[in-house]
Amino acid sequence: MLPTVKGWLDAQGMGRHTPEEVARFAEKDLRAVSTILGENKFILGNTPSSIDATVFGSVSIFLWVLAESAQEKLIKTELKNLEEYCWRMRDLYWKDWATISVKSTS
């Protein structure tokens, strides 16, 4: 029998928390990343690294996939350096973003 997504999340640990707890974890993590980034262009300074690929992948979801989430609002109102960072990474590596990113109509 195949495990369910809920089962996977429970086994991983995140499924054992309430949605409110998960939101608090996300806020804490986003604030930490924002602090680490500070005024740098990239996580380790002026040159992007593999760390930036990971951070971009995690943070950009809140801006462009989970739009209108509490995390998106937090980034756009209080953690503006993360929003600017995501745009910088997107512009640097995905100049064709608009043509390859299409919202599903289903």
C-alpha positions as CSV (number, residue, x, y, z in Angstrom):
1,M,0.0,0.0,0.0
2,L,1.3,3.4,-0.9
3,P,1.7,5.9,1.9
4,T,-0.4,9.0,1.8
5,V,0.9,12.6,1.7
6,K,-0.4,13.0,5.3
7,G,1.6,9.9,6.3
8,W,4.7,11.3,4.7
9,L,4.3,14.7,6.4
10,D,3.7,12.9,9.8
11,A,6.8,10.8,9.3
12,Q,8.8,13.8,8.4
13,G,7.5,15.7,11.4
14,M,5.8,18.7,9.8
15,G,2.4,17.0,9.6
16,R,2.4,16.8,13.4
17,H,2.0,20.6,13.7
18,T,-1.1,22.8,13.4
19,P,-1.3,25.2,10.4
20,E,-0.7,28.1,12.8
21,E,2.5,26.5,14.1
22,V,3.8,25.9,10.5
23,A,3.1,29.5,9.7
24,R,5.1,30.6,12.8
25,F,8.0,28.4,11.7
26,A,7.9,29.9,8.2
27,E,7.9,33.4,9.6
28,K,10.8,32.7,11.9
29,D,12.8,31.1,9.1
30,L,12.0,34.0,6.7
31,R,13.1,36.6,9.3
32,A,16.3,34.6,9.9
33,V,17.2,34.5,6.2
34,S,16.4,38.2,5.9
35,T,18.8,39.0,8.7
36,I,21.5,36.8,7.2
37,L,21.1,38.4,3.8
38,G,21.0,41.9,5.3
39,E,22.1,44.4,2.6
40,N,24.1,41.9,0.7
41,K,23.2,41.2,-2.9
42,F,23.5,37.4,-2.3
43,I,23.7,35.3,0.9
44,L,27.5,35.2,0.9
45,G,28.1,38.6,-0.5
46,N,28.3,40.0,-4.1
47,T,28.5,36.6,-5.9
48,P,25.7,34.0,-6.0
49,S,26.4,30.5,-4.7
50,S,24.6,27.2,-4.5
51,I,23.2,28.5,-1.2
52,D,21.4,31.2,-3.1
53,A,19.8,28.6,-5.4
54,T,18.4,26.9,-2.3
55,V,17.2,30.1,-0.7
56,F,15.7,31.4,-3.9
57,G,13.8,28.1,-4.4
58,S,12.4,28.3,-0.9
59,V,11.5,32.0,-0.7
60,S,10.3,32.5,-4.2
61,I,7.5,30.0,-3.7
62,F,5.9,32.5,-1.3
63,L,6.1,35.3,-3.8
64,W,5.1,33.6,-7.0
65,V,3.3,30.3,-6.1
66,L,1.6,31.0,-2.8
67,A,0.6,34.6,-3.6
68,E,-1.6,36.2,-1.1
69,S,-0.2,34.1,1.7
70,A,0.7,35.5,5.1
71,Q,4.4,34.8,4.1
72,E,4.1,36.8,0.9
73,K,2.6,39.7,2.8
74,L,5.4,39.5,5.4
75,I,8.1,39.5,2.6
76,K,6.5,42.4,0.8
77,T,5.9,44.6,3.9
78,E,8.6,43.8,6.4
79,L,11.3,41.7,4.6
80,K,11.7,43.8,1.5
81,N,15.3,42.6,1.1
82,L,14.0,39.1,0.4
83,E,11.7,40.3,-2.3
84,E,14.5,42.3,-3.9
85,Y,16.8,39.3,-3.6
86,C,14.3,37.1,-5.4
87,W,13.8,39.5,-8.2
88,R,17.6,39.8,-8.5
89,M,18.0,36.0,-8.7
90,R,15.1,35.7,-11.1
91,D,16.5,38.4,-13.4
92,L,20.0,37.0,-13.3
93,Y,19.1,33.3,-14.0
94,W,15.7,33.2,-15.6
95,K,15.4,35.9,-18.2
96,D,12.7,33.8,-19.9
97,W,10.7,33.4,-16.7
98,A,7.5,34.9,-18.3
99,T,7.6,32.4,-21.2
100,I,8.3,29.3,-19.1
101,S,6.1,30.1,-16.1
102,V,2.5,29.8,-17.1
103,K,-0.4,29.5,-14.6
104,S,-2.6,26.4,-15.0
105,T,-6.1,27.2,-16.1
106,S,-7.5,23.9,-14.6
